[in-house]
Amino acid sequence: NAGVTQTPKFQVLKTGQSMTLQCAQDMNHNSMYWYRQDPGMGLRLIYYSASEGTTDKGEVPNGYNVSRLNKREFSLRLESAAPSQTSVYFCASSSSGSYNEQFFGPGTRLTVL
Amino acid sequence: RKEVEQDPGPFNVPEGATVAFNCTYSNSASQSFFWYRQDCRKEPKLLMSVYSSGNEDGRFTAQLNRASQYISLLIRDSKLSDSATYLCVGSGSGGYQKVTFGIGTKLQVIP
């Protein structure tokens, strides 16, 4: 049981480049989330997927897109990276919604130059 | 105003001390509350859920005060291994799927 896995662990991009962060969970969870964590700001929700086939915006969705590929996988795409998107990105999953514990992946440390 | 507010600390306490953190929330309709622990450069992990009746797990006690809209975490007999950042989490507004994380309170237990 790997839990929640994320790739890559580290990434450096130049302004304007694009990339996709991958996330997968093997706990048969319905809900999945993407957060970013910045010093002094805490974890902020970018997008979430309540169940397979649905996605919704969180607190800071601008500059990002997501795809819930299937029940296991939830990807986050940066179409044109900006220095303001330098952050640590965490994917999380829960069995169903906000009433349940969220399990986090190890994070992706992204630097945009 | 942030939906969930915490004192970022740091709280520096000696080994064996008792330390308490409070966290206030602004959404009176919030239903679920949690405390997560996050070690440096690691992912958050659930420490405990917070129930209306309170919740105790070994040296850790969590309380919910709905009248004053805050939750608390009490750590007794602090260990060096308790050094971490403690995140307060509440279910947010705008849909039951969303949760709001506080910025975290940093605890440093010193020998």
HADDOCK unambig.tbl for C-alpha pairs under 7 A between the chains (distance, minus, plus):
assign (segid A and resid 40 and name CA) (segid B and resid 103 and name CA) 6.38 0.50 0.50
assign (segid A and resid 41 and name CA) (segid B and resid 103 and name CA) 5.80 0.50 0.50
assign (segid A and resid 42 and name CA) (segid B and resid 101 and name CA) 6.63 0.50 0.50
assign (segid A and resid 42 and name CA) (segid B and resid 102 and name CA) 6.10 0.50 0.50
assign (segid A and resid 42 and name CA) (segid B and resid 103 and name CA) 3.92 0.50 0.50
assign (segid A and resid 42 and name CA) (segid B and resid 104 and name CA) 6.80 0.50 0.50
assign (segid A and resid 43 and name CA) (segid B and resid 101 and name CA) 5.86 0.50 0.50
assign (segid A and resid 43 and name CA) (segid B and resid 103 and name CA) 6.96 0.50 0.50
assign (segid A and resid 50 and name CA) (segid B and resid 97 and name CA) 6.62 0.50 0.50
assign (segid A and resid 97 and name CA) (segid B and resid 96 and name CA) 6.71 0.50 0.50
assign (segid A and resid 97 and name CA) (segid B and resid 97 and name CA) 4.57 0.50 0.50
assign (segid A and resid 98 and name CA) (segid B and resid 91 and name CA) 6.09 0.50 0.50
assign (segid A and resid 98 and name CA) (segid B and resid 96 and name CA) 6.02 0.50 0.50
assign (segid A and resid 98 and name CA) (segid B and resid 97 and name CA) 4.72 0.50 0.50
assign (segid A and resid 98 and name CA) (segid B and resid 98 and name CA) 5.80 0.50 0.50
assign (segid A and resid 98 and name CA) (segid B and resid 99 and name CA) 5.90 0.50 0.50
assign (segid A and resid 99 and name CA) (segid B and resid 32 and name CA) 5.71 0.50 0.50
assign (segid A and resid 101 and name CA) (segid B and resid 46 and name CA) 6.80 0.50 0.50
assign (segid A and resid 103 and name CA) (segid B and resid 45 and name CA) 6.89 0.50 0.50
assign (segid A and resid 104 and name CA) (segid B and resid 43 and name CA) 6.06 0.50 0.50
assign (segid A and resid 104 and name CA) (segid B and resid 44 and name CA) 6.50 0.50 0.50
assign (segid A and resid 105 and name CA) (segid B and resid 43 and name CA) 6.50 0.50 0.50
assign (segid A and resid 106 and name CA) (segid B and resid 42 and name CA) 6.33 0.50 0.50
assign (segid A and resid 106 and name CA) (segid B and resid 43 and name CA) 5.28 0.50 0.50
assign (segid A and resid 107 and name CA) (segid B and resid 43 and name CA) 6.55 0.50 0.50
